[in-house]
Amino acid sequence: MADYDYDLFVIGAGSGGVRAARLAALSGAKVAVAEEDRVGGTCVVRGCIPKKLMVYASEFSGMFKEAQGYGWSASDSVFDWPTFLTAKDIEIGRLSGLYAANLMNAGADLVHAKARLLDAHTIELVGKDKTVTADKILIATGGRVSTPTDLEGIEHVITSNEAFHLEKLPKSILVVGGGYIAVEFAGIFNGLGVDTTLVYRGPNILRGFDEDVRAHLSAAIEQRGVRLMVGAQHQRIEKTDDGFISHMDNGVKCHTDVVMFATGRVPYVEGLGLEKAGVLLNDKGAIAVDEFSRTNIENIYAVGDVTDRINLTPVAIREAAAFVQTVFGGQPTSFDHDMVATAVFSQPPVGCVGMSEAQARRALHKVDIYMTKFRPMKETFYGGQERVLMKLVVDQGTQKIVGCHIVGPEAAEIIQMAAVAIKMGVTKAQWDSTCALHPTMAEELVTIREKHAPMETSAA
Ligand SMILES: Cc1cc2nc3c(=O)[nH]c(=O)nc-3n(C[C@H](O)[C@H](O)[C@H](O)COP(=O)(O)OP(=O)(O)OC[C@H]3O[C@@H](n4cnc5c(N)ncnc54)[C@H](O)[C@@H]3O)c2cc1C
């Protein structure tokens, strides 16, 4: 075997890269990781974690209102954005430091540099005037935001990257996009008291999610105060003395302090030197890999968002662990991408696992739908009007539950546990045999008996 500097060189110290580097190093391999930005990647630095902290911060405004219905007197609660930002940045710094420490404690070398492939075994550390060689290379460079390039005034917009660091909280914001990031940020800003408009060019937000979830959530976020404008897109963005005017193709002009685009993310492959190593992309611009995360080049692998399979942190981590097991553990292991639970940290939140009703109707012969919408006890007590949606999609032939969808408080926490049973292939009868836990919202999930009439399918 040729003599390389490292057994494994990992490009990118995000969710996937850190897990792979740590596990490989702990297995005795000689490992290095290159990171061009902060250790921790998107999830820790500009994704899941800071976003969830912002969700928490923004939820208090609603809680203060609810509290009055429970006998608390109104108080002058004031939110201070700089105080929150400082606390949030300290926490992100702590987590990023932990990730770096874990890597080093496992024995991996951490290099702060952009890495670029020179060939299938040689990596240039840009700006360090250094090259290293490795037997195996793992590309875990994640994704990056993508905004339209041909829109007049696009240079004025912010993306989720900047939303975490705004100098001051705007009075008004226009959030553009219909995916989970757009919906989450609309909820965050609305909860923080910012006059919020969410614009999406399609007929409804959260394309690909169950139609009942989409309808329920869009009504709920409007009810909470987000102005929702669907079927509209920008013609141009005009800068004014005190903000921006978004000229929409439906004739509406929106004047806001800030315009945020959350219109998509793409695999981050720029400047990686893939062509020099001969690594191929698929037709979506992601690194093409097989079930073992191996590229077309025998010693080069890729995991996480750069492969654009399911772009979630736990998926990147599991793909990374499977890669290490395959390459350094001597056991070919592939991660099963089926029945991965997902959440939208909207307000109210969404939790889903498995197929939507439309997907099930396309894939299976016949399906049974069980659905309930109700006002939970906590809401009815103080006169709140928000309803919870719970929906089960059942394969009529096998009676297995193939989808579960929840919109309502703690949906993400509930769906994590529902996913265990559904992944194991639970039938509706087994599900129903589980005794309810009272008084909870989740008990409704095991007590839905009535079949629901088929949905009217609408275009996405
Ligand atoms: C706003 C937002 C919210 C999100 N919320 C959630 C959520 O709630 N739950 C969830 O599961 N997922 C969420 N995600 C998705 C999640 O963050 C990603 O799926 C996950 O981080 C992917 O991990 P990764 O290892 O593939 O890449 P990343 O975590 O993006 O890490 C890639 C790393 O590689 C580095 N890098 C890139 N190129 C090079 C190079 N050439 N040399 C050196 N370093 C390089 C980057 O700087 C980065 O640190 C969110 C994403 C965003 C943007």
The ligand as a Tripos MOL2 file, in Angstrom:
@<TRIPOS>MOLECULE
LIG
   53    58     1     0     0
SMALL
NO_CHARGES

@<TRIPOS>ATOM
      1 C1        -31.3960   27.7550    8.8690 C.3       1 LIG1
      2 C2        -31.2420   26.2530    8.9190 C.ar      1 LIG1
      3 C3        -31.9500   25.5300    9.8360 C.ar      1 LIG1
      4 C4        -31.8160   24.1540    9.9030 C.ar      1 LIG1
      5 N1        -32.5480   23.4750   10.8230 N.ar      1 LIG1
      6 C5        -32.4250   22.1330   10.9240 C.ar      1 LIG1
      7 C6        -33.1370   21.4170   11.9190 C.ar      1 LIG1
      8 O1        -33.9040   21.9940   12.6860 O.2       1 LIG1
      9 N2        -32.9430   20.0710   12.0090 N.ar      1 LIG1
     10 C7        -32.0910   19.4050   11.1620 C.ar      1 LIG1
     11 O2        -31.9470   18.2000   11.2990 O.2       1 LIG1
     12 N3        -31.4220   20.0730   10.1930 N.ar      1 LIG1
     13 C8        -31.5650   21.4080   10.0640 C.ar      1 LIG1
     14 N4        -30.8460   22.0900    9.1180 N.ar      1 LIG1
     15 C9        -30.0140   21.3150    8.1770 C.3       1 LIG1
     16 C10       -28.6810   20.9110    8.8160 C.3       1 LIG1
     17 O3        -28.0350   22.0480    9.3070 O.3       1 LIG1
     18 C11       -27.8310   20.2030    7.7790 C.3       1 LIG1
     19 O4        -28.5650   19.1250    7.2470 O.3       1 LIG1
     20 C12       -26.5370   19.6620    8.3800 C.3       1 LIG1
     21 O5        -25.7940   20.6830    8.9780 O.3       1 LIG1
     22 C13       -25.7190   18.9770    7.2850 C.3       1 LIG1
     23 O6        -24.4950   18.5440    7.8080 O.3       1 LIG1
     24 P1        -23.2390   18.3680    6.8440 P.3       1 LIG1
     25 O7        -22.1890   17.7130    7.6540 O.co2     1 LIG1
     26 O8        -23.6470   17.7430    5.5790 O.co2     1 LIG1
     27 O9        -22.7860   19.8400    6.4520 O.3       1 LIG1
     28 P2        -22.5080   21.1390    7.3140 P.3       1 LIG1
     29 O10       -22.9890   21.0170    8.6840 O.co2     1 LIG1
     30 O11       -23.0220   22.2600    6.4910 O.co2     1 LIG1
     31 O12       -20.9410   21.2210    7.3920 O.3       1 LIG1
     32 C14       -20.1430   21.4390    6.2660 C.3       1 LIG1
     33 C15       -18.8730   22.1260    6.7120 C.3       1 LIG1
     34 O13       -17.9130   22.0420    5.6720 O.3       1 LIG1
     35 C16       -17.1840   23.2600    5.6350 C.3       1 LIG1
     36 N5        -16.5780   23.3470    4.2980 N.ar      1 LIG1
     37 C17       -17.2230   23.4280    3.1160 C.ar      1 LIG1
     38 N6        -16.3400   23.3800    2.0950 N.ar      1 LIG1
     39 C18       -15.1070   23.2660    2.6660 C.ar      1 LIG1
     40 C19       -13.7860   23.1600    2.1360 C.ar      1 LIG1
     41 N7        -13.5500   23.1200    0.8090 N.pl3     1 LIG1
     42 N8        -12.7620   23.0640    2.9970 N.ar      1 LIG1
     43 C20       -12.9660   23.0900    4.3550 C.ar      1 LIG1
     44 N9        -14.2050   23.1730    4.9030 N.ar      1 LIG1
     45 C21       -15.2600   23.2590    4.0620 C.ar      1 LIG1
     46 C22       -18.2480   24.3010    5.9340 C.3       1 LIG1
     47 O14       -17.6640   25.5120    6.3770 O.3       1 LIG1
     48 C23       -19.0690   23.6030    7.0040 C.3       1 LIG1
     49 O15       -18.5930   23.9100    8.2940 O.3       1 LIG1
     50 C24       -30.9390   23.4750    9.0200 C.ar      1 LIG1
     51 C25       -30.2110   24.2030    8.0820 C.ar      1 LIG1
     52 C26       -30.3540   25.5840    8.0310 C.ar      1 LIG1
     53 C27       -29.5710   26.3580    7.0190 C.3       1 LIG1
@<TRIPOS>BOND
     1     1     2 1
     2     2     3 ar
     3     2    52 ar
     4     3     4 ar
     5     4     5 ar
     6     4    50 ar
     7     5     6 ar
     8     6     7 ar
     9     6    13 1
    10     7     8 2
    11     7     9 ar
    12     9    10 ar
    13    10    11 2
    14    10    12 ar
    15    12    13 ar
    16    13    14 ar
    17    14    15 1
    18    14    50 ar
    19    15    16 1
    20    16    17 1
    21    16    18 1
    22    18    19 1
    23    18    20 1
    24    20    21 1
    25    20    22 1
    26    22    23 1
    27    23    24 1
    28    24    25 2
    29    24    26 1
    30    24    27 1
    31    27    28 1
    32    28    29 2
    33    28    30 1
    34    28    31 1
    35    31    32 1
    36    32    33 1
    37    33    34 1
    38    33    48 1
    39    34    35 1
    40    35    36 1
    41    35    46 1
    42    36    37 ar
    43    36    45 ar
    44    37    38 ar
    45    38    39 ar
    46    39    40 ar
    47    39    45 ar
    48    40    41 1
    49    40    42 ar
    50    42    43 ar
    51    43    44 ar
    52    44    45 ar
    53    46    47 1
    54    46    48 1
    55    48    49 1
    56    50    51 ar
    57    51    52 ar
    58    52    53 1
@<TRIPOS>SUBSTRUCTURE
     1 LIG1         1 GROUP 0 **** ****
